[in-house]
Amino acid sequence: MVATFEPKTDYKVVGTRPIRHDGYDKVTGRAIYGGDMKLPGLIWGVMVRSPHAHANIKSIDTSAAEAMDGVFAVITGADMPKAPSKLVDLGEGNINFKWASNKLMADDKALYRGHPVAAIAATDRYLAEEAARKVVVEYEVLDSVTNVVDALKPDAPIILPDLVGDDLGEDVTNTNMAAHVRHEFGDVEGAFASAAHTIEREYNMQMVHQGYIEPHNATATWDEEDRIKIWTSTQGAFPARTQIAGILQVDVSRVKVTPMEIGGGFGGKIPVYLEPIAAILAKKSQRPVKMVMERTAVFETTGPTPGARMVIKLGADANGKLTVATSDIWFEAGANPGAFIGPAAMCIYAPYEIPNTRIDGWDVLVNKPKVAPYRAPGSPQVAFAMESAVDELCEEAGWDSFKFRVDNASKEGTRRGDGVLFSKIGMEEVLEAVKECDHWNSPLGDAPEGKVRGRGIANGYWFNIGLKSSANLAVNADGTVQLTEGSTDIGGSRTSMAMHVAEVLGIGAHDVRPTVGDTESVGYTDVTGGSRTTYATGYACWLAANNLVDVLKERVAVLWDIKPDDVDFNDGAFSSKAEAAKSIDFKELAGKLDDLGGPATSTGTVDLESAGDGFGMHIADIEIDLATGKSDIIRYTALQDVGTAIHPSYVEGQLQGGAVQGIGWALNEEYFMQDDGKMANSSFLDYRMPTSLDLPSIETVLVEVPNPLHPYGVRGVGEVPICPPVAAIANAIKDAIGTRLYSTPMNAGSILEALK
């Protein structure tokens, strides 16, 4: 049975804006990141990477590298343990140990440019790089495919010859199609036949990267006890441990992962890349090995988000009610299966109540790096298609697109496209907030001569996840509380966790001292991702705090020689139910614990199924130069149901950050692929991400519809903000120039081509 909670408003800590606990270390440079890690006897590891996107490896000669002074270890695919084909859920995406191992080090075939074929550990990084250049690899270059259309042609080169695809339950061989899934309910054909208005359109999106500033890194030891210790930048120490143990074929108890501070991830630092390789090099060299990925390799070999081809068909009756929708979705998985077609199906129709729907999704291999989560994986793609199609349907029928969204909005009891029924959600409240917000009620304004302006809106959705989390508490004698939790902090979550505890205990947020533990310091905790952290780990902290209150009631009972059941606790103070004058506050009690039984500790653990659904709408105003095609976002507002904002500043930051990333995806970002399968723009110089100089201040409106599944009403907030921007900007461009763009990036060249 799932616990439900009544909404509250009388919070003392929740909803305030304390300075983040890690703030001083971050701004002074004292925070320790993976690149800062040093150990006695440390040596450096580097990769030897394939220059080809698709090639058989005929031979590898490492003898010249091994003969160099200062080289301690050289490994190839032959040194990788033979991991089984076993699928494991990482919380936000699955991995197969066999494919994950092959992704890190090629066996007999290079599947994408930059695919590692060997690794070297030497005295320093420069010597290791020189040795890497001495490794001689003989390749048989094969044709490559870098998009889903080419990959599914009958004569396409087969990327994984042993792949058995799943086509609606039927096995398929000699294919690049890893999976085909379908969700369908209602009478789709009958509904289209009776619809008063229908449209069918195709939309395409290019693969893009998360663009985190800190590159991947790992430091590893493999010691005399046959234990592996890893220090790394990761979004989940425990999921990293699971991957490392599975790839290296050792028990998880032999792997200890210590998460360092993280310089950005957005989903891209859930998979491991260097950690198992550093560990094998450490074992072979009997030295600690450190590896830091070069920027080109980050782009070419770590998981971006899938490129997509999508065909959407919508039908509505004469009164403006959506009656039917179908979608065909093809996602690029990269060189191994796993392209997030499941989440895409969950998200595509979610903002709308549609009685008859069908969704088909295809997971397609291409000669690109295996994709990884990127903030609501799969949802921004389908939001671009669905929200563009909704606007087009309204244009053809002569309807107001905002009113249409209001009239067809999801609500409690609406059935999602994959069949799930919504519980309490805030889609309607978000739309009400749009009607009231300043941006929506302000004129677009006149454009300067030679320029035009347009406004666009779009909905976005992410289902949010729950999963497992753990937290430990210990009371200090001065009345502060030590919190150890297992969620790596990628956006201020340490402070949010501390606020959960402080609210229960009736103390200040800074009286709780939060620490992110390693895999031997706290109970199992799933990934920081999927918009689960404040919900699930916060819930665990809330439980730990309530359990601590029970422990402390027992100590008060000893102090007053009464039964624990006769002790009350409220607003940071313990009192006697029988004698109202008897009272002791939290801090005073903490100072007496040594005489009342010793240290007071508690734990909290959860395994949750749901985090409450998140909905948002964005408003984008754009100005376009008709002579050059250059576009400028002149105003932008993100509105979202956030449940309860634990720390409103962090919530606003999540909305702003996601919006900025979506704007970059819409206007500039792409994997620009050459005919030979090589990425042409694998640097921050050529991969065009927006900076502060490119954008206005992102306005935010926090709509709070408390989630009944959480004691404070929390909903995850980090994924939804990246979902609406691409479609909102596409709709704004159409409003500005009168012509719709169907592919990303919608850059100056694309706009000029449309203007012709």
Stockholm file with secondary structure:
# STOCKHOLM 1.0

chainA/1-756         MVATFEPKTDYKVVGTRPIRHDGYDKVTGRAIYGGDMKLPGLIWGVMVRSPHAHANIKSIDTSAAEAMDGVFAVITGADMPKAPSKLVDLGEGNINFKWASNKLMADDKALYRGHPVAAIAATDRYLAEEAARKVVVEYEVLDSVTNVVDALKPDAPIILPDLVGDDLGEDVTNTNMAAHVRHEFGDVEGAFASAAHTIEREYNMQMVHQGYIEPHNATATWDEEDRIKIWTSTQGAFPARTQIAGILQVDVSRVKVTPMEIGGGFGGKIPVYLEPIAAILAKKSQRPVKMVMERTAVFETTGPTPGARMVIKLGADANGKLTVATSDIWFEAGANPGAFIGPAAMCIYAPYEIPNTRIDGWDVLVNKPKVAPYRAPGSPQVAFAMESAVDELCEEAGWDSFKFRVDNASKEGTRRGDGVLFSKIGMEEVLEAVKECDHWNSPLGDAPEGKVRGRGIANGYWFNIGLKSSANLAVNADGTVQLTEGSTDIGGSRTSMAMHVAEVLGIGAHDVRPTVGDTESVGYTDVTGGSRTTYATGYACWLAANNLVDVLKERVAVLWDIKPDDVDFNDGAFSSKAEAAKSIDFKELAGKLDDLGGPATSTGTVDLESAGDGFGMHIADIEIDLATGKSDIIRYTALQDVGTAIHPSYVEGQLQGGAVQGIGWALNEEYFMQDDGKMANSSFLDYRMPTSLDLPSIETVLVEVPNPLHPYGVRGVGEVPICPPVAAIANAIKDAIGTRLYSTPMNAGSILEALK
#=GR chainA/1-756 SS CCCCCCCCCCCSSTTCCCCCTTHHHHHHTCSCBGGGCCCTTCEEEEEEECSSSSEEEEEEECHHHHTSTTEEEEEEGGGSCCCCCCEEECSSSEEEHHHHHHHHSCSSEECSTTCEEEEEEESSHHHHHHHHTTCEEEEEECCCCCSHHHHTSTTCCCSCTTCCEEETTEEECSCSEEEEEEEEESCHHHHHHHCSEEEEEEEEECCBCCCCSSCCEEEEEECTTSCEEEEECCSCHHHHHHHHHHHHTCCGGGEEEEECBCSCCTTTTSSCSSHHHHHHHHHHHTSCEEEECCHHHHHHHSCCBCCEEEEEEEEECTTSCEEEEEEEEEEEEESSSCCCHHHHHHHTTTTBCCSEEEEEEEEEECSSCCCCCCSSTTHHHHHHHHHHHHHHHHHHHTCCHHHHHHHTBCCTTCBCTTSCBCCSCCHHHHHHHHHHSTTTTSCCCCCCTTEEEEEEEEEEEECCCCEEEEEEEEECTTSCEEEEECCCCSSSHHHHHHHHHHHHHTSCGGGEEEEECCTTTSCCCCCSCTTCIIIIIHHHHHHHHHHHHHHHHHHHHHHHTSCGGGEEEETTEEEESSCTTCEEEHHHHHTTGGGTTSCCEEEEEEEESCCCCEEEEEEEEEEEETTTCCEEEEEEEEEEECSSCSSHHHHHHHHHHHHHHHHHHHHTCCCCBCTTSCBSCCSTTTSCCCCGGGCCCCEEEEECCCCTTSTTCCCCCSSGGGSSHHHHHHHHHHHHHSCCCCBSCCCHHHHHHHHC
#=GC SS_cons         CCCCCCCCCCCSSTTCCCCCTTHHHHHHTCSCBGGGCCCTTCEEEEEEECSSSSEEEEEEECHHHHTSTTEEEEEEGGGSCCCCCCEEECSSSEEEHHHHHHHHSCSSEECSTTCEEEEEEESSHHHHHHHHTTCEEEEEECCCCCSHHHHTSTTCCCSCTTCCEEETTEEECSCSEEEEEEEEESCHHHHHHHCSEEEEEEEEECCBCCCCSSCCEEEEEECTTSCEEEEECCSCHHHHHHHHHHHHTCCGGGEEEEECBCSCCTTTTSSCSSHHHHHHHHHHHTSCEEEECCHHHHHHHSCCBCCEEEEEEEEECTTSCEEEEEEEEEEEEESSSCCCHHHHHHHTTTTBCCSEEEEEEEEEECSSCCCCCCSSTTHHHHHHHHHHHHHHHHHHHTCCHHHHHHHTBCCTTCBCTTSCBCCSCCHHHHHHHHHHSTTTTSCCCCCCTTEEEEEEEEEEEECCCCEEEEEEEEECTTSCEEEEECCCCSSSHHHHHHHHHHHHHTSCGGGEEEEECCTTTSCCCCCSCTTCIIIIIHHHHHHHHHHHHHHHHHHHHHHHTSCGGGEEEETTEEEESSCTTCEEEHHHHHTTGGGTTSCCEEEEEEEESCCCCEEEEEEEEEEEETTTCCEEEEEEEEEEECSSCSSHHHHHHHHHHHHHHHHHHHHTCCCCBCTTSCBSCCSTTTSCCCCGGGCCCCEEEEECCCCTTSTTCCCCCSSGGGSSHHHHHHHHHHHHHSCCCCBSCCCHHHHHHHHC
//
